[in-house]
Amino acid sequence: MNMLKKILSYLLSDALNKLFPFLSVFFIAKFLTAADTGIYSLYILYYTFIYSMILMGISSKVMILMSKAEYNEKLILTSAYITCLINFLIILIVIKIADINLKLDQTIYTILFCALFFAIGQIKIISYRVKENIISFASVNLFFSGLLFIAICICLKFNIELKFVWKILIFPYALVGFWFVKKDFYFIFNEIVKEINSYIKFGVGQIIHILSSWGRVAIDKICVLFMINITVVGYYSMIMSLSLIVSMFSQSLNNYFSVYLFKMLSIGNYRKCIISSIIFSISIICFSLLFVFICRYFIIFYLPVEYLKYYYLLPIIICGFCFQGFYLSIVNYIFYIDKSYLLNIPSLISITVMFVSSVILIYFFGVVGAALALFFSWFIQFILILKLIIRYKDEIFV
């Protein structure tokens, strides 16, 4: 009963947090053109890419370290923050060099700073997850997602370009980011350097995996953009945003189960680990079936009528996100044995399949090809990770 209560608490708090990104796209789709929706989705792709490169898998490392019986929280968090800053500076230099030749949209710098402070916030959120501090976990999450939603509403209300959103966000995001760093500050040089080295090794070791995770939310949209047009990207992005609720449900479940799994693995209770992975997967299937049924009526009643003709994409994308959920239910076993580099080859294979199949399928079948490519990508990713789990089962279940 206590476990169920915790799971529901995570789901409800995280569901509220995930509601804001969905509402953001919903309002843009409802009050602006499909092309505007497509443009906004591209800005979000820039933001998530930069954020992923700054975070570089550090959050998973923090969760593993803090799941141990004894840990120094301030050392772990301070080292994680500094590693994020190092990654940020590297990306800033790369963008500066690119800007000289390509004359980039200057919004990219604002997005870069917002991504840094968001990454710092995500690291702090991980510490709340491990300590099962659900109120703090939910509050920080809601701060970031709620503020983004408010910024978008301001732009829609006053007819301001959506790229101005990042200028609205940068000051409050920075304020919270600096507060976390100040609160958790701990600096003993030798210890910090050692910890940072472990973070860098952990992040670089799975860089292909990190890039592929971003690629799975970007490649299909980019291919639709170049092979069809930005308007269809808008329609596709709205259907994708609806489908992402299934993905968000999986990630919300993972917020509890990942911490639970690491703790059960650390004490050798392998039976509970396997049962939790099975329950995780069954829950995703049940939720997905219900959601496919409900979603059609949502489109009919709340979105412009032209979106309904793209409803057929939704079951395909949701099937893909089901396999994402299955993947999440098992990938933490690889993180636990500190072999994140093993994820690179499966990730490279699955993302290559996604890119090649996107180009081929969109050429022959139009936008449905993008949805099919996403499905194939997650299906292959799950199968390959499952094979890794079986191969390394003796190290996982010592």
C-alpha positions as CSV (number, residue, x, y, z in Angstrom):
1,M,0.0,0.0,0.0
2,N,2.8,2.4,0.8
3,M,4.5,1.6,-2.5
4,L,1.2,2.3,-4.4
5,K,0.8,5.6,-2.6
6,K,4.3,6.7,-3.6
7,I,3.8,5.7,-7.2
8,L,0.5,7.6,-7.4
9,S,2.1,10.6,-5.8
10,Y,4.9,10.6,-8.4
11,L,2.4,10.0,-11.2
12,L,0.0,12.8,-10.1
13,S,2.8,15.4,-9.4
14,D,4.7,14.5,-12.6
15,A,1.4,14.4,-14.7
16,L,0.7,18.0,-13.6
17,N,4.2,19.0,-14.5
18,K,3.9,17.3,-18.0
19,L,0.6,18.9,-18.6
20,F,2.2,22.3,-19.2
21,P,4.3,21.4,-22.2
22,F,1.3,19.7,-23.7
23,L,-1.0,22.8,-23.1
24,S,1.7,25.0,-24.6
25,V,1.6,23.2,-27.9
26,F,-2.2,22.9,-27.7
27,F,-2.7,26.6,-27.3
28,I,-0.2,27.4,-30.1
29,A,-2.0,24.9,-32.4
30,K,-5.4,26.3,-31.4
31,F,-4.7,30.0,-31.8
32,L,-1.9,30.1,-34.4
33,T,-1.3,28.4,-37.7
34,A,0.1,24.9,-38.1
35,A,3.3,26.6,-39.5
36,D,3.7,28.5,-36.2
37,T,3.3,25.2,-34.3
38,G,6.0,23.7,-36.5
39,I,8.4,26.7,-35.9
40,Y,7.9,26.4,-32.1
41,S,8.6,22.7,-32.2
42,L,11.9,23.5,-33.9
43,Y,12.9,25.9,-31.2
44,I,12.1,23.2,-28.6
45,L,14.3,20.8,-30.5
46,Y,17.2,23.3,-30.2
47,Y,16.5,23.7,-26.5
48,T,16.3,20.0,-25.8
49,F,19.4,19.3,-27.8
50,I,21.5,21.9,-25.9
51,Y,20.1,20.8,-22.6
52,S,20.9,17.1,-23.3
53,M,24.5,18.0,-24.3
54,I,25.0,20.1,-21.1
55,L,23.5,17.4,-18.8
56,M,25.3,14.6,-20.7
57,G,23.8,11.8,-18.7
58,I,24.9,13.3,-15.4
59,S,21.5,12.9,-13.8
60,S,21.6,9.1,-14.1
61,K,25.1,9.1,-12.4
62,V,23.8,11.3,-9.6
63,M,20.8,9.0,-9.0
64,I,23.1,5.9,-8.9
65,L,25.6,7.5,-6.5
66,M,22.8,8.8,-4.2
67,S,21.1,5.3,-4.2
68,K,24.1,3.9,-2.3
69,A,23.9,3.3,1.4
70,E,26.4,6.1,2.2
71,Y,26.9,9.2,0.1
72,N,28.0,12.9,0.3
73,E,25.1,14.7,-1.3
74,K,26.8,18.1,-1.5
75,L,29.9,16.6,-3.1
76,I,27.8,14.8,-5.7
77,L,25.7,17.8,-6.5
78,T,28.5,20.4,-6.6
79,S,30.5,18.1,-8.9
80,A,27.5,17.6,-11.2
81,Y,26.9,21.4,-11.4
82,I,30.5,22.1,-12.3
83,T,30.4,19.4,-14.9
84,C,27.4,21.0,-16.5
85,L,29.2,24.4,-16.5
86,I,32.2,22.8,-18.3
87,N,29.9,21.3,-20.9
88,F,28.1,24.6,-21.2
89,L,31.4,26.5,-21.9
90,I,32.4,23.9,-24.5
91,I,29.0,24.3,-26.3
92,L,29.3,28.1,-26.1
93,I,32.7,28.1,-27.8
94,V,31.4,25.8,-30.6
95,I,28.4,28.1,-31.1
96,K,30.6,31.2,-31.2
97,I,32.8,29.6,-33.8
98,A,29.8,28.5,-35.9
99,D,28.3,32.0,-35.5
100,I,31.3,33.6,-37.2
101,N,30.6,31.8,-40.5
102,L,26.8,31.0,-40.3
103,K,25.4,34.2,-38.7
104,L,23.2,32.2,-36.3
105,D,19.9,33.5,-34.9
106,Q,21.0,35.2,-31.7
107,T,18.1,33.5,-29.8
108,I,20.4,30.5,-29.6
109,Y,22.5,32.2,-26.9
110,T,19.4,32.9,-24.7
111,I,18.3,29.3,-25.3
112,L,21.9,28.1,-24.3
113,F,21.7,30.0,-20.9
114,C,18.2,28.8,-20.2
115,A,19.3,25.2,-20.9
116,L,22.2,25.5,-18.4
117,F,20.0,26.6,-15.6
118,F,17.4,24.0,-16.5
119,A,20.0,21.3,-16.4
120,I,21.1,22.4,-12.9
121,G,17.5,22.2,-11.8
122,Q,17.1,18.7,-13.2
123,I,20.1,17.6,-11.2
124,K,18.6,19.0,-8.0
125,I,15.3,17.3,-8.9
126,I,17.1,13.9,-9.0
127,S,18.3,14.4,-5.4
128,Y,14.6,14.9,-4.4
129,R,13.6,11.8,-6.3
130,V,16.2,9.6,-4.5
131,K,15.2,11.0,-1.1
132,E,11.5,10.6,-2.0
133,N,10.8,14.2,-1.3
134,I,7.8,14.3,-3.5
135,I,6.7,17.9,-2.6
136,S,10.1,19.4,-3.5
137,F,10.3,17.2,-6.6
138,A,7.0,18.4,-7.8
139,S,7.5,22.0,-6.9
140,V,10.8,22.4,-8.8
141,N,9.4,20.6,-11.8
142,L,6.3,22.8,-11.8
143,F,8.4,25.9,-11.5
144,F,10.3,25.2,-14.8
145,S,7.4,23.8,-16.8
146,G,4.8,26.3,-15.5
147,L,7.0,29.3,-16.2
148,L,7.5,28.1,-19.8
149,F,3.8,27.8,-20.2
150,I,3.2,31.3,-18.7
151,A,5.9,32.7,-21.1
152,I,4.2,31.2,-24.1
153,C,0.8,32.5,-22.9
154,I,2.3,36.0,-22.7
155,C,3.6,35.8,-26.2
156,L,0.2,34.6,-27.5
157,K,-1.7,37.2,-25.6
158,F,0.4,40.1,-26.8
159,N,1.1,38.7,-30.3
160,I,4.9,38.5,-29.7
161,E,7.2,36.2,-31.6
162,L,7.5,32.8,-29.8
163,K,11.3,33.1,-29.7
164,F,10.9,35.9,-27.1
165,V,9.8,33.1,-24.7
166,W,13.5,32.4,-23.8
167,K,14.1,36.1,-22.9
168,I,11.2,35.8,-20.4
169,L,12.6,32.6,-18.9
170,I,16.3,33.5,-18.5
171,F,16.1,35.6,-15.4
172,P,13.9,33.4,-13.2
173,Y,15.6,30.2,-14.4
174,A,19.0,31.8,-13.5
175,L,17.8,32.9,-10.1
176,V,16.7,29.3,-9.2
177,G,19.9,27.8,-10.7
178,F,22.2,30.1,-8.7
179,W,20.2,29.4,-5.6
180,F,20.7,25.6,-6.0
181,V,24.4,26.0,-6.6
182,K,24.8,28.3,-3.5
183,K,22.7,25.9,-1.3
184,D,24.7,22.8,-2.3
185,F,28.1,24.4,-2.6
186,Y,30.9,22.1,-1.4
187,F,34.5,22.4,-2.6
188,I,37.4,20.3,-1.6
189,F,39.6,20.4,-4.7
190,N,40.9,16.8,-4.8
191,E,37.5,15.3,-4.1
192,I,35.7,17.5,-6.6
193,V,38.2,16.8,-9.4
194,K,37.9,13.0,-8.8
195,E,34.1,13.3,-8.9
196,I,34.1,15.5,-12.1
197,N,36.3,13.0,-13.8
198,S,33.8,10.2,-13.1
199,Y,31.0,12.3,-14.5
200,I,32.9,13.2,-17.6
201,K,33.8,9.5,-18.2
202,F,30.2,8.5,-17.6
203,G,28.8,11.1,-19.9
204,V,31.4,10.8,-22.8
205,G,31.0,7.0,-22.5
206,Q,27.3,7.3,-23.5
207,I,27.4,10.3,-25.9
208,I,26.0,8.4,-28.8
209,H,23.2,7.2,-26.6
210,I,22.5,10.7,-25.5
211,L,22.5,12.0,-29.1
212,S,20.2,9.2,-30.2
213,S,17.7,10.0,-27.4
214,W,17.5,13.6,-28.8
215,G,17.5,12.3,-32.3
216,R,14.4,10.3,-31.7
217,V,12.4,13.4,-31.0
218,A,14.0,15.4,-33.8
219,I,14.8,13.3,-36.9
220,D,11.2,12.6,-37.9
221,K,10.3,16.3,-37.7
222,I,13.4,17.5,-39.5
223,C,12.8,15.0,-42.3
224,V,9.2,16.1,-42.6
225,L,10.4,19.7,-42.7
226,F,12.8,19.2,-45.6
227,M,10.8,16.5,-47.5
228,I,7.3,18.0,-47.1
229,N,6.9,21.5,-45.4
230,I,6.7,23.4,-42.1
231,T,2.9,23.3,-42.1
232,V,2.8,19.5,-42.0
233,V,5.5,19.6,-39.3
234,G,3.0,21.6,-37.3
235,Y,0.2,19.0,-37.7
236,Y,2.6,16.2,-37.0
237,S,4.0,18.0,-33.9
238,M,0.5,18.4,-32.5
239,I,-0.3,14.7,-32.9
240,M,3.2,13.9,-31.5
241,S,2.4,16.1,-28.5
242,L,-0.7,14.1,-27.8
243,S,1.2,10.9,-28.2
244,L,3.9,12.1,-25.9
245,I,1.5,11.8,-23.0
246,V,2.1,8.0,-23.2
247,S,5.9,8.8,-23.2
248,M,5.4,11.1,-20.2
249,F,3.4,8.4,-18.4
250,S,6.4,6.0,-18.9
251,Q,8.9,8.6,-17.7
252,S,6.7,9.4,-14.6
253,L,6.6,5.8,-13.7
254,N,10.3,5.6,-14.2
255,N,10.7,8.5,-11.7
256,Y,9.7,6.0,-9.0
257,F,10.8,2.7,-10.4
258,S,14.3,3.7,-11.3
259,V,15.1,4.7,-7.7
260,Y,13.3,1.6,-6.4
261,L,15.2,-0.6,-8.8
262,F,18.6,0.7,-7.8
263,K,17.7,0.3,-4.1
264,M,16.5,-3.3,-4.6
265,L,19.6,-4.1,-6.7
266,S,21.9,-2.7,-4.0
267,I,20.4,-5.0,-1.4
268,G,20.2,-8.0,-3.7
269,N,16.4,-8.3,-3.9
270,Y,16.3,-9.4,-7.5
271,R,12.9,-10.9,-7.4
272,K,11.3,-7.5,-6.7
273,C,13.4,-5.9,-9.4
274,I,12.0,-8.3,-12.1
275,I,8.5,-7.9,-10.8
276,S,8.7,-4.1,-10.9
277,S,9.9,-4.2,-14.5
278,I,7.0,-6.4,-15.5
279,I,4.4,-4.2,-13.7
280,F,6.0,-1.2,-15.3
281,S,5.5,-2.7,-18.8
282,I,1.9,-3.9,-18.2
283,S,0.9,-0.4,-16.8
284,I,2.2,1.2,-20.0
285,I,0.2,-1.1,-22.2
286,C,-3.1,-0.5,-20.3
287,F,-2.6,3.2,-20.2
288,S,-1.8,3.3,-24.0
289,L,-4.9,1.4,-25.0
290,L,-7.1,3.7,-22.9
291,F,-5.4,6.8,-24.3
292,V,-5.8,5.9,-28.0
293,F,-9.6,5.6,-27.4
294,I,-9.9,8.9,-25.5
295,C,-7.6,11.0,-27.7
296,R,-9.9,11.0,-30.8
297,Y,-12.6,12.8,-28.9
298,F,-10.2,15.3,-27.6
299,I,-9.1,16.2,-31.2
300,I,-12.7,16.4,-32.3
301,F,-13.9,18.8,-29.6
302,Y,-10.8,20.9,-28.8
303,L,-8.6,21.3,-31.9
304,P,-9.2,22.9,-35.3
305,V,-11.0,20.4,-37.6
306,E,-8.0,19.9,-40.0
307,Y,-6.1,18.1,-37.2
308,L,-8.5,15.2,-37.2
309,K,-7.3,13.9,-40.6
310,Y,-3.9,13.2,-38.9
311,Y,-5.4,11.2,-36.1
312,Y,-4.4,7.9,-37.8
313,L,-0.7,8.8,-37.0
314,L,-1.5,8.6,-33.2
315,P,-1.8,4.8,-32.7
316,I,1.4,4.2,-34.7
317,I,3.4,6.8,-32.6
318,I,1.9,5.5,-29.4
319,C,3.0,1.9,-30.2
320,G,6.5,3.3,-30.6
321,F,6.3,5.0,-27.2
322,C,5.0,1.7,-25.7
323,F,8.4,0.2,-26.7
324,Q,10.1,3.3,-25.2
325,G,8.3,2.4,-21.9
326,F,9.5,-1.2,-22.2
327,Y,13.0,0.1,-22.8
328,L,12.8,2.3,-19.7
329,S,11.7,-0.7,-17.6
330,I,15.0,-2.5,-18.3
331,V,17.7,0.1,-19.3
332,N,18.4,1.0,-15.6
333,Y,20.0,-2.4,-15.1
334,I,22.8,-1.3,-17.5
335,F,23.2,2.0,-15.7
336,Y,23.5,0.2,-12.4
337,I,26.5,-1.9,-13.4
338,D,28.2,1.3,-14.6
339,K,28.4,0.1,-18.2
340,S,26.5,3.0,-19.9
341,Y,28.9,2.8,-22.8
342,L,27.2,-0.4,-23.8
343,L,24.2,1.6,-24.8
344,N,26.1,3.4,-27.6
345,I,26.0,0.6,-30.3
346,P,22.2,-0.2,-29.9
347,S,21.5,3.6,-29.9
348,L,23.6,4.1,-33.0
349,I,21.9,1.2,-34.8
350,S,18.4,2.3,-33.8
351,I,18.9,5.9,-34.7
352,T,20.4,5.0,-38.0
353,V,17.4,2.9,-38.8
354,M,15.2,5.8,-37.9
355,F,17.0,8.2,-40.2
356,V,17.2,5.9,-43.2
357,S,13.6,4.6,-42.8
358,S,12.4,8.2,-42.3
359,V,13.8,9.3,-45.6
360,I,12.6,6.2,-47.5
361,L,9.1,6.0,-45.9
362,I,8.4,9.7,-46.1
363,Y,9.3,9.7,-49.7
364,F,6.9,6.8,-50.5
365,F,4.1,7.3,-47.9
366,G,4.3,10.9,-46.8
367,V,4.0,11.9,-43.2
368,V,3.0,8.4,-42.0
369,G,6.5,7.4,-42.8
370,A,7.8,9.6,-40.0
371,A,5.5,7.8,-37.5
372,L,6.6,4.4,-38.7
373,A,10.3,5.3,-38.5
374,L,9.8,6.4,-34.9
375,F,8.1,3.1,-34.1
376,F,10.9,1.0,-35.7
377,S,13.5,3.0,-33.8
378,W,12.1,2.3,-30.4
379,F,11.3,-1.3,-31.2
380,I,14.9,-2.0,-32.3
381,Q,16.2,-0.1,-29.3
382,F,14.2,-2.2,-26.9
383,I,15.2,-5.5,-28.5
384,L,18.9,-4.6,-28.5
385,I,18.9,-3.5,-24.9
386,L,17.0,-6.6,-23.8
387,K,19.8,-8.7,-25.5
388,L,22.4,-6.7,-23.4
389,I,20.5,-7.4,-20.2
390,I,20.5,-11.2,-21.0
391,R,24.2,-11.1,-21.9
392,Y,25.2,-9.3,-18.6
393,K,22.7,-10.9,-16.3
394,D,25.5,-12.5,-14.2
395,E,26.9,-9.0,-13.4
396,I,23.5,-7.5,-12.8
397,F,22.2,-10.2,-10.6
398,V,25.3,-11.0,-8.7
